Each structure stands twice: as C-alpha cells, then as structure tokens.
Amino acid sequence: MIDDLASDLWPPRFWNAHVLPEIGYAESSNLLEDLLTRVFLYNDNYHTFQEVIVQVRKAVGCTVDEGAAVAWEVHTRGQALVFEGEMMECLKVSSVLEEIALHTQVTT
C-alpha cells in the first residue's frame, strides 16, 4: 500500500457550496505603484555573456561594466538582482530582458 504523504501534511479542503472564500481587493488603485518590487535574472546554459550584457544594458540603461557584473553574478550565483523600483517599471524591465528569452522573476 502506498501512503500519500502530501495528503497527510496538507489534507484536502472541501468548500461548502454556499460559503465561498472571501477575495480581498485593494482599497487604493495606486497599490501597484506603492509596492517596492524587484526584478531577478536567472542563469541558463543558452545565452552568452555578451547577449546578457547587451540585454541588461537595454533593460536598465547601465554601463558595460555594470552589465558585465550582473552577467557574472548570474553565472556564478545562479541569479542576480537587476532592478528595484515600482511595479510598472519592473514589468517593463522584465519584458525587455525576456525579449531574448532570458528567465526573470518580478517579486514584491
């Protein structure tokens, strides 16, 4: 017999059909603008250093040396913080990095 460890640790929840969980909404429409968010870039075995440097420079407007430092950190540590700012700016930076299929994550 096979034990299902996941169901022992996290038993399934059955919602009452008449009682649904509450969904919260932001009080302010400026919530996304107020959150400090970060863009992380992750290592892969596909892109060259030069490709990463060029794309980081395009995304955040940094120097060649700063782009190279980001590429080196991604290569050696597996990830690097590329940008910090408002949510909309982070999404723009992430989308520029992903133009060449770099793997990014936007976190708050």
N, C-alpha and C positions, 0 to 999 in steps of 0.2 A: 504494500500500500504506500502511496506517495503522499507525503504531507505537503500541504500548500502553506509555506511559511509566510508568504505575503498576506494571506487572508487571516492568519493568526495575529500578525502585527497590526494590520490595518483592516479590521472587519468591514465588510460592505455596509453601506448605509442605504436604507430604503426610505425614500421620502414619502411622506403622506401626500397623496394626490391632491388634497385640499390645502396643504400647507407647504408652500414653496419657499426656499431660502430667499432672504432679502438681498437685493442687489443694491449696493451703495452707489451714489452718484456724487460727483464733486459739487461743492457749494459754489465754487467760483470757476468761470470759464478760463481764467488765467492760470489754472493749476499747472498745466504743462509748461508754461513759461517760468513758473516759480521754482520748479524742481531742478536741482543741480544734477546733471546727467553726465555720463562718461561713455566714451567710445573705446572699446578694446579691439585690438587687431590680433588675430591668432595665426600661428605658424602653419605652413603647409609645405609639402615637398614638391610643389609645382612651380611657383613663381620664383624668379631670380631676385637677387638683391637689388639690381638696377630697376626692375619693374616695381618692386615695393617702394623704393626710394622715390621714384617718379610719381607714383600714385599718392603717396603720403604728402609729398610737396604740393600736388594738385589739390588734395583734400583740405589741407590746413594752412597752406601758404608758408611753409617753413623753408629754411636753408637746406642745401645739400647735406651739410654735416648733421643737422638735426634729423633729416630724413634717414640718413645712414645710421644714426644712433638708434632710431626707432626700429629699423630693419634688423640691426644687430641684436637688440633686446628681444625682438620677436623670435629670432633664430635661436638665441641661447636660452631664453626662459620659456618659450612657447607662447607668450602673449606680451603685449605692451599696451599701456595707456596712451592713446593717440590724441585724445581731445577731451576737454571738460568744458561744459557750458550749458546753455538752455537746451531743452529737448529738441526744438525745431532745428537748431544749429547742429546738434549731434546727429540728427537724422540725415541732414544734408551731407555731413562729413562721411557718415557711414555709407550713404548711397554712392558717393564718389569713389570710395575705396572698393565697393562691391562692383563697380563698373567692369573691373577685370577679374571678377570672381574671387576677390580676397574675402576671407571669412572674418566678419566683425560681430560685435555684440554691443548693444546700447543698453546701459544699466542706469538705474536711479539710486 
